[in-house]
Structure formats: structure tokens, C-alpha cells
């Protein structure tokens, strides 16, 4: 059935650094697409199997560079991966997700080179996108997992880094994220911001208030109604990181509409 109303795109991002670290190894970048739309890139980079912010930033910037040149997301991933492989002799690898709303095709693209699943919420139905795929950069010609969906009012996409997925892994009865998301959407119709904040705070609690890895949550929601045509982005970041001895990690949140 065709939807004739006006929809609104909402994106919420919530991040926190690993406990005791002043910089996150995860990088999240948002860019407008040259033919209309928006893309969100999440990168978690390593060199010699050690997380490094410089690597994740470099990877995300490369991917966004190619998207801004008009490349499709899959081509941007492959080109960035091959370039990184050549420049770093296969010593660098990165888990990458791209979530794009493409106004030219009127679709949402979910591109994964990440071992972690992506969750798609559509009404009461929650689907897990978990096709096996590889991190980029460690060899040539790596292929991403790609899902393309029509834009539908009420649909939401949830993406997260391994710090969220693996939170509380030392606990004997750790609930899986599917169950957590299912309980959240059954009880209410949460906004993108409420979903992102809830999932991040849940992961922090599982790690007993001291995140054992960098944590990032991205929620993209297609709202069935629009308030006005103005585009907005709000961001906030704790400045506690300028006091390195207080043991508090900075939390970054942003909301794009």
C-alpha cells in the first residue's frame, strides 16, 4: 500500500568511551548524499588487533569521501577497503556499517562489513540482519552484505558497536539484544532518541557502570508524520573528559531530524 502522507527521518546517536579512556575507538559520521538523502557510517578500526581511534576515523572519512563523489555504498566500501589494504599491507582492518536513506531511489540501504547483526523494526515485527560478512582492509576485494528496503512509515533500524553487543559477557545470564529491543517496543512507541539512550544505558548497566569497550548506538526512524520542513541537528557531549582523574567517561549524543 502506498503511503500518501508526509514522513520525517529521525536519527539518534549515543556513544560512550571505554572506562578510563578519553577517546572512543568507534567513529560515527553523518553526511548528506549528493543526489539527496543522508548516510550514517559507523567504523571500529584496529591495527595489529588493537583498537585505534585514528584508524576508525580514517576508515569512516574514506567511505564518506567516496559516497560524496556519488559512489553507491557498496562501491564506496570496496574502494576504501582496497585502498586501505594497499596502504597498510593488510595490517589494518575495520568493522563498518553504512545506513543510508536515498531520496533518488526512495529506499533505505543497509550495508554491513561487521560481524554484528542489524535490527530492523517494522510495527510489531523485528528482523535480524545477520548475513555473514568480513571486516574491510585485511585483503583485497571484500564484499559487503547489502539489504535495500522501501522507505516505510514507522520503520526503525538499530545499529551498534561490539561494546554494546558484548556488554555484560562476563555475566552468566546476559539477555540478548533482540529480547531487549522486543521488550522496549512492545511496551511503548519509543522515539529514536529514547531507543538509542535506553540501549546504551542498558549496556552500561551490564558492564556495571564501567564500559569495557567503546559503545555506540545508532537508531534511524521513519516517523509517519512531519512537524515542519526545517532540518535540525542537536548534539551534546559531557566535558568531564577534561578532568582525567575523575573516572567519568564522556557521553556523546546527537539527534538529527
Beta strands, then each sheet from edge to edge (+ up, - down):
strand 1: 8-16
strand 2: 26-32
strand 3: 37-47
strand 4: 50-51
strand 5: 92-102
strand 6: 107-113
strand 7: 118-122
strand 8: 125-129
strand 9: 145-150
strand 10: 155-160
strand 11: 215-223
strand 12: 233-237
strand 13: 251-256
sheet 1: 8+ 7- 10+ 11- 1+ 13- 12+
sheet 2: 2+ 3- 4+
sheet 3: 2+ 3- 5+ 6- 9+
end
